[in-house]
Amino acid sequence: MNAPRPAYRGRFAPSPTGPLHFGSLIAAVASYCDARAAGGEWHVRIEDIDLPRARPGAERAIMSALERYGFAWDGPVVRQSERTAMYEDALDALRDRDDVYACACTRRELEAAPIGAGGERVYPGTCRDGVPANRSGRAARAWRLRVGASRMAWRDRLQGPQAQDLARDVGDFVVQRADGLFAYQLAVVVDDDAQGITDVVRGADLLAATGWQLEIRRLLGLAPVRHAHLPLVVEADGSKLSKSASAAAVAGLPPAQVLLQTLNLLQQQPPAELAQASTRQILDWATLHWQPARFTGLPKVPIAQQQGLEV
């Protein structure tokens, strides 16, 4: 008889497009502490669905960094590049329901479409009723999800009530690209369900994508998950901290010092005596004293303070 799954199962899912940077470390710490504080599991998934963007050695660098910072995960590390058959099955299920359709539009042809609330071009529905004759000769086809008049509403644990009008803000969106690669939106939904994920803790830059993913879940009849989107640490100019030269964060500093800096940014107020603690002791303290209610907004981190910091 299989053991019952925990009431909380979380995950950290980096993309191997470069070494783990400070923004990703914040997401790792928050998702880990949230899961452990709830007595739940914490899994690691490598989101390498976009193989052309993956960099050689990036996965190894990310996993080495997680080990160096004292993280311990449950179960084997999962890789999206090994799960194509699952995404095919999900797409087939959507095809059977006529929830997706083939699209021959190019990116250039969509440049005149308005930009929605999520920052993406709102698809005008050109191929919704069939590929137009002037585009029918193109062999490449993407597959788009029909969103209809769907209005998604949910409560984010940190950001509060959310709502998204998919037709107005997104339009029919791609679930498989014309080059055959599956879109992140479909893959992440299938992955979370297959792993039994109950809670997703990630950066607020993905908040706008939540409605898309909830719609895919609804159409596939999958169980809901809880979401918590962390306020972002940003550059001095307000731009997102990312895998760029200015996002280099923390490799030259002791891992314990970096963890304490991360917990301070997360407003967890670690005591001074932890300055001499190991990474494992710091994470144990953070789990025991975890208070996500303190996320009233993370302070900006000027670029000057990030120099020399690469995880």
C-alpha positions in Angstrom: 0.0 0.0 0.0 1.4 3.4 -1.0 2.2 5.9 1.8 -0.1 8.9 1.8 1.3 12.0 0.2 2.1 15.0 2.5 -0.4 17.8 2.7 2.3 20.1 1.4 4.6 19.3 -1.5 6.7 22.2 -2.9 9.3 22.6 -5.5 12.2 24.7 -6.8 12.4 24.7 -10.6 15.4 26.6 -12.1 16.2 26.8 -15.8 19.7 25.8 -16.8 20.4 29.0 -18.7 23.3 30.1 -16.4 24.5 29.7 -12.9 22.1 30.2 -10.0 21.9 33.9 -9.3 20.8 35.9 -6.3 17.2 36.2 -7.4 16.9 32.5 -7.9 18.5 31.8 -4.5 15.8 34.0 -2.8 13.1 31.8 -4.5 14.9 28.6 -3.4 15.2 29.8 0.2 11.6 30.9 0.3 10.1 27.8 -1.3 12.3 25.5 0.9 11.5 27.2 4.2 7.8 27.4 3.3 7.7 23.6 2.6 9.7 22.5 5.6 7.9 24.8 8.0 4.6 23.1 6.9 6.2 19.7 7.5 6.1 19.0 3.7 8.4 17.9 1.0 10.6 20.0 -1.3 11.5 18.8 -4.7 14.0 20.1 -7.4 13.1 20.2 -11.1 15.3 21.4 -13.9 13.2 23.2 -16.4 15.2 22.6 -19.5 12.2 22.4 -21.9 13.7 25.2 -24.0 16.8 23.2 -25.0 18.3 25.9 -27.3 18.6 28.2 -24.4 20.2 25.7 -22.0 23.9 26.3 -21.4 26.4 23.5 -21.0 27.4 23.0 -17.4 24.6 25.2 -16.0 22.6 22.3 -14.4 25.7 21.1 -12.7 26.5 24.6 -11.4 23.0 25.0 -10.1 23.0 21.7 -8.3 26.4 22.3 -6.8 25.2 25.7 -5.5 22.2 24.2 -3.9 24.4 21.6 -2.1 26.9 24.3 -1.1 24.1 26.3 0.5 22.9 23.4 2.5 19.6 22.5 0.7 18.4 18.9 1.0 15.6 17.8 -1.5 13.2 14.9 -1.6 13.2 12.3 -4.3 15.2 12.4 -7.6 15.8 15.6 -9.6 13.4 15.7 -12.5 14.2 17.2 -15.9 11.7 18.4 -18.3 13.8 17.3 -21.3 13.0 13.7 -20.2 9.3 14.1 -20.0 8.3 14.8 -23.6 5.9 11.9 -23.7 3.8 13.3 -20.8 3.5 16.6 -22.6 2.4 14.8 -25.8 -0.3 13.0 -23.9 -1.6 16.3 -22.4 -1.6 17.9 -25.8 -3.4 14.9 -27.3 -6.1 15.2 -24.6 -6.6 18.9 -25.4 -6.8 18.1 -29.1 -9.4 15.4 -28.4 -11.6 18.1 -26.7 -10.9 20.6 -29.5 -9.4 22.9 -26.9 -6.3 23.6 -29.2 -5.8 24.4 -32.8 -3.0 24.7 -35.3 -1.6 28.1 -36.0 0.7 29.2 -38.9 1.3 32.8 -37.8 4.8 34.1 -37.5 6.1 36.3 -34.7 6.6 39.2 -37.2 2.9 38.9 -38.3 1.8 39.4 -34.7 3.9 42.5 -34.1 0.9 44.8 -34.6 -1.2 43.0 -32.0 -1.7 44.9 -28.7 0.3 44.0 -25.6 -1.7 42.5 -22.8 -1.4 42.8 -19.1 1.1 40.0 -18.9 3.5 41.7 -21.4 2.7 39.3 -24.3 1.1 40.1 -27.6 -2.7 39.4 -27.4 -3.3 36.8 -30.2 -6.0 38.2 -32.6 -7.4 34.7 -33.4 -6.2 34.6 -37.1 -6.1 30.8 -37.2 -8.8 30.0 -34.7 -11.3 28.9 -37.4 -8.6 27.3 -39.6 -5.4 28.4 -41.2 -6.1 31.2 -43.8 -5.4 30.3 -47.4 -2.5 32.7 -47.6 -0.7 30.8 -44.8 -1.7 27.3 -45.6 1.5 26.5 -47.5 3.6 26.8 -44.3 4.6 23.4 -42.9 5.4 24.7 -39.4 2.5 24.8 -37.1 2.2 25.9 -33.5 -0.7 24.7 -31.3 -2.7 27.3 -29.4 -5.2 26.9 -26.6 -8.6 28.3 -27.1 -9.3 30.6 -24.1 -12.9 31.7 -25.0 -14.4 34.0 -22.5 -12.5 32.5 -19.6 -12.0 34.7 -16.6 -9.7 33.2 -14.0 -9.9 34.2 -10.4 -7.8 32.9 -7.5 -6.2 34.0 -4.2 -2.5 34.3 -4.0 -1.1 33.6 -0.5 1.1 36.7 -0.6 -0.4 38.9 -3.3 -4.1 38.5 -2.3 -7.1 38.2 -4.7 -6.2 38.0 -8.4 -8.3 37.9 -11.5 -7.4 37.7 -15.2 -9.5 38.0 -18.3 -7.6 35.6 -20.7 -9.3 36.7 -23.9 -8.6 40.4 -23.2 -5.1 40.0 -21.6 -3.6 37.1 -23.4 -5.7 35.7 -26.2 -5.3 32.1 -27.4 -1.8 31.2 -26.3 0.8 28.7 -27.6 1.2 25.3 -25.8 3.5 23.8 -28.5 5.8 25.9 -30.6 6.1 25.6 -34.4 9.6 24.1 -33.9 8.0 21.2 -31.9 9.2 22.3 -28.5 6.5 22.4 -25.8 5.7 25.8 -24.2 6.5 26.4 -20.5 2.9 27.0 -19.7 1.9 23.4 -20.6 5.0 21.7 -19.3 4.9 23.3 -15.9 1.3 22.3 -15.3 1.9 18.7 -16.4 5.1 18.6 -14.2 3.4 19.9 -11.1 0.5 17.5 -11.4 2.8 14.5 -12.1 4.9 15.4 -9.0 1.9 16.0 -6.8 2.9 19.6 -6.1 0.4 21.3 -3.8 2.2 24.7 -3.4 4.1 26.9 -5.8 6.3 29.6 -4.3 8.0 31.7 -6.9 8.8 35.3 -8.0 6.0 37.7 -8.8 7.3 38.0 -12.4 5.3 34.8 -13.0 2.1 36.1 -11.4 0.6 37.0 -14.8 1.2 33.5 -16.1 -0.8 31.9 -13.3 -4.1 32.4 -15.0 -2.9 30.7 -18.1 -1.7 27.7 -16.1 -5.0 27.5 -14.1 -6.9 27.4 -17.4 -4.8 24.5 -18.6 -5.4 22.7 -15.3 -9.1 23.3 -15.6 -9.3 21.9 -19.1 -7.2 18.8 -18.2 -9.2 18.2 -15.1 -6.2 18.5 -12.8 -6.2 19.3 -9.0 -5.7 22.9 -8.1 -2.5 24.2 -6.4 -1.9 27.0 -4.0 0.3 29.9 -5.2 2.5 32.3 -3.4 4.4 34.9 -5.5 7.3 36.6 -3.8 7.9 40.4 -4.3 10.9 40.8 -6.6 14.3 42.0 -5.7 15.1 44.5 -8.4 18.0 46.6 -9.8 18.4 50.2 -8.8 16.5 51.3 -12.0 13.5 49.0 -11.0 14.3 46.2 -13.6 14.2 42.6 -12.6 17.3 41.0 -11.1 18.3 38.3 -13.6 21.1 36.2 -15.0 23.1 39.2 -16.2 26.4 40.8 -15.3 24.7 43.0 -12.7 22.9 40.0 -11.2 26.1 38.2 -10.5 25.6 37.8 -6.8 27.5 36.1 -4.1 30.1 33.5 -5.2 33.0 35.2 -3.6 31.3 35.4 -0.2 30.9 32.6 2.3 27.6 30.7 1.7 26.5 31.3 5.3 26.9 35.0 4.8 24.9 34.9 1.6 22.0 33.0 3.3 21.8 35.5 6.0 21.7 38.3 3.5 18.9 36.4 1.7 16.9 36.0 4.9 17.3 39.7 5.7 15.9 40.6 2.3 13.0 38.2 3.0 12.5 40.2 6.2 13.0 37.1 8.4 15.3 39.0 10.8 17.9 36.3 11.6 19.7 37.0 14.9 23.3 38.1 15.1 24.5 34.8 16.6 23.8 33.1 13.3 26.8 34.8 11.9 29.0 31.9 13.1 26.5 29.2 12.1 26.7 26.7 9.3 24.4 26.8 6.2 22.5 23.9 7.6 21.9 25.6 10.9 20.8 28.8 9.2 18.2 27.0 7.1 17.0 25.1 10.2 16.6 28.3 12.1 14.8 29.9 9.1 12.4 27.0 8.8 11.6 27.1 12.5 10.9 30.8 12.5 9.4 31.1 9.0 7.0 34.1 8.8 5.9 34.7 5.2 3.5 37.4 6.5 6.5 39.7 6.7 6.7 39.9 2.9 5.3 43.4 2.7 7.6 44.1 -0.2 11.3 43.4 -0.7 13.7 46.4 -0.7 15.5 47.4 -3.9 19.1 46.2 -4.1 21.2 48.7 -5.9 23.6 47.3 -8.5 26.6 48.5 -6.6 25.7 46.2 -3.8 25.5 43.2 -6.1 29.0 43.4 -7.5 31.1 40.4 -6.7 28.1 38.3 -5.7 27.6 35.2 -7.9 26.0 32.1 -6.5 
